Amino acid sequence: MKTKPRDKALMTLLGWGVAFIVFFPVLWMALASVKTELDAVATPPKILFRPTLENYAEINQRADYLKFFTNSIVESVGATLVCLLLAAPAAYAMAFFPTRKTKDILMWMLSTKMMPAVGVLVPIYILAIQTHLLDTWAGMIIVYTLMNLPIVVWMLYSFFREVPKEILEAARMDGATPRQQLLELLLPLSLPGIMSTALLSIIICWNEAFWSINLTASKAAPLTAFIASFSSPEGLFWAKLSAASLLAIAPILVFGWLTQKQLVRGLTFGAVK
């Protein structure tokens, strides 16, 4: 059945409309970042104004942006690598050697994501102090790993199940060990899914604010803590806060745009056979 030109135009217009609605908060924040503080809080909002870069200049004088950026990179990528190292063998075992309790284990792992993070803040904070992991890269990587591990296991499990079992059975008959089956067959065949899982994990870690604000101070603070540092007892400075927020989300936005094909390819891996 052919799509009528009118219907195609309406769907295109609808798509652009939804995209604009999703992107509008970022656009508004970008505009506020180049306004003065008075223009940023003006009512009604000022559409015509003289742009200024003084907010960015003051931010660079007040905080070391590169340090926060480096912390975000190390903690997000580090936690993602640890997640993949732990989740891949677990997902492999549950996908190809399931037991009667496999589904129960998967549901239990997923149920841990339903627990409010504030409910375990105090014990984790105490453990971080006692193990000298408070405000360190290692401490944040461990917390981010625990936070993302259930999601990563679930995603890898679903991707691994799309791989025909006959391939691994043939390798097993040829004498391949479980380690060889995982590293030399399963991981290359599931590479699109693994890449999309890694990208999603990095994005989640990058955007995590609760743990970064509560478990870091200065040494290991990522960009989410960088944004929070621009709220003060004197009030919120919207223009500077918008500038800091734009600097924090710009790298992950660019990263998402550059990797969108890989992300979509991975998320649709095995959808069509």
N, C-alpha and C positions, 0 to 999 in steps of 0.2 A: 504494500500500500504506500503510494507516494505521498509525501508531505506537501500540503499546499503552500505556495509562497507566502500567503497571508499568515498561516499558522507558524511558519518558520520565522517570519519577522516578529510575531508576537512573542515567541519563545526566546528569540534573541534579545528583544527589549526587556523581557522579564529577567533574563539572566544578567544583563547589565544593571538592571535596577537592584537586584539582590546583591550583586557585587559592590555597588555603590553604597548600599546600606551597611554592608559589612566593613567596608573600607572607610566610611565616613568618620568614625571615632579617631582613626589614625590621622586622617586629613585635618580634623579639627585640632588635634593635639599638635600637629606640625605647624599650623597657623598660630596657635597660642604660644608656641615656643619662640616665635620671632616678633612677638608683641611686647610692649612694656607691661609692667604689672598692672597699671591702671587700665590699659586697654584690654588686658586678659580678663579682668573681672567686670568690665563695663556692662551695664544693662540698659537697653538691649545690646546684644553682642555687636561689636564693631566689625563690619565686613571690609570697609576701606580703612586702611591704616598704613603708617610708615613702618616697614619691617626693620628690625634691628637684630644684631647678633650679640648684643651685650649679655644676654642670658648665658649663651654658650661660653663667652669669655669668662664670666664670673664662675661658671661651673668648673672650668679648667683650672682656675686659680684656687678654688676651694677644695677640689678633690682630684686625686690621681686616677683619671678615667682608665688609663691603660692597665693599672694594677687590678681594678675591679673586672675589667674585660678579661685579663689573663686568668683570674680566679674562676670566672664563669666557664672559660674554655677548658681549663684543666679539670674542674669538678664535673662538668657535663660529659665530656668525652671519657674521662676516667671511670665515672659511674656506669656509663653505657658499655664500655669494654668489659668491666667486671660482671655486669648483668648478663652479657652475651656468653661469657665464659662459664657462668653458673647455670644459665637457663638452657643452653644448647644441649648438654648431656641429659638434663632432667626432661626436657621436651622430647628428646630422642627416645628415652626409655619409656615414657608414657605413650608416645605415638605408636611405637613398634613392638613394645612388650607390655601391653596394658594388663592390669589386674582388675579384680572386682572392685577395688577401692580407688581406681584411677580417677574416675569422674568426681568422687567425693573429695579427693585431694585437690583437684583443680578448683572445685567450688569453694573449698576451704581457703585456698590461696587467694581466690578472688574476693572472698568475704572480708579479708583483712583490709581491703581498700575501702570498705564501707565504714570503718572505724574512724571517728574524728581524730585528726592528728593531735589536737590539743589534749586528748585523753592520755597520750603516752609522752607528752612533752617533759613532764617532771622526771620520770625514770630515765629517759634518754639523756636529759640534761645532766643528771647526777652521774650516769655512766660515763658521759663525755668528760666530765671533770675528773673522775677517778682514774680514767685511762689516759688522761692528758691529751685528749683528742678535741677539746673545745677550741674553736677558732683555728682549725687546721684543715688542710686539703684532705688528709686521710679521713678525718671525722666526717666531713661533708660527703665524700665519695661513698663511705659506708652507709650513711643515712639515705642518700639518693639511690643507692643500690637496693636497699631494703624497700624503699618506696616504689621503685619501678619493677622489681623482680616479678611480682605476680602478673603484671601486664605483659612483660617480655616473654615469660614462660607460656602464657596463653596464646600469644601471637605466633611464637615459634612452633608450638604444638599444632596449631591450625595449619600452618604452612607445611610442616613436615608430613601431616596426614594426606596432603595433596600429592605427595611423591608416591608413585606406585610401589607397593611392597615387593613386587616381583623383581625389581632391580636389586634391592638389598638381598633378597633370597638368592639370586643368581651370584652375587658377590660372595655371599656366605658359603655357597656350594664350591666356589673357587678358592676358598680358604681365607677369605678376608676376615680379620678380627673386627669386633664391634668398634674399636677405635678407628680402624681403616674405613669401615663403612660410614662412620660419622664424618670424618675429616676429608676423605677422598671422593665420596659419592654424595652423601646427603647435603652437606654444606654447599658444595658447588651447584647442585641442582636447585637448592632453595635460596640461592644468593639474592634474587629480587626481594623475596620476603624478609630475609635477614637485613638487607639494606633499609627497607622501609621501617622495620622494627627499630633499627639503630637510629634512624632519623627521628622517629617519633619519640624515642627515649631521650635523645639530646634536647629536643624541643621542650619536653616536660621538665627536664632538669633545669634548663635555662630559665623557664618561667616560674620555677618554684620560689615562693617568697616566705612562706611560714617558717620553714626550717632555717633558711639562710639568715633571716632576721634574728631568730632566737638563739642560734648556735654559733654565730660569728660576731666579731667585733670590728677588727681592722685587718688582721693578717689574711684571713681566708674569705672575706666578704665578697660575694659576687655582685653582679649588676642590679639584682633585685634589692639588695641592701643599699646599693648606691642610690637608687631612687628614693628609698625610705629616709635616707639621710637628709633629704631636702624638705622634710616636714619638721617643723620646729614648734616649741611652745608658744612662740609669737604668732603662729598661724601658718597657713599654707600659702606659699608664693607660687601661684598657678603658672606663671610664665616660666619660671626656673624649673618647677616640677615637670612641666610639659617638655622642656628641653632635655632634662635628665632622662625622662621616660623615653623620648625619641632616640636618644643616644643608646639606651639600653636595649630597645627592641629592634633597632635598625640592623644589627648584625644577623639576628635570627630571622628577620624578614627577608633579607637578601639571601641568606642560606636556604630558606624555604622556597623562594622563587627559583633559585638555581637548581634545586634538587626535586622540584615538583614532579617531573617526569618519572624519576626513580621511585618517588613515594607512591604515585598513582599506580605505577607498574607493579610495585610490591603488594599494595593493598588489593589489587585485582588478580594477584597470582593464583592460578588454578581456578579462576571463576568460569572460564570458557574451556571446554574440552572438545 
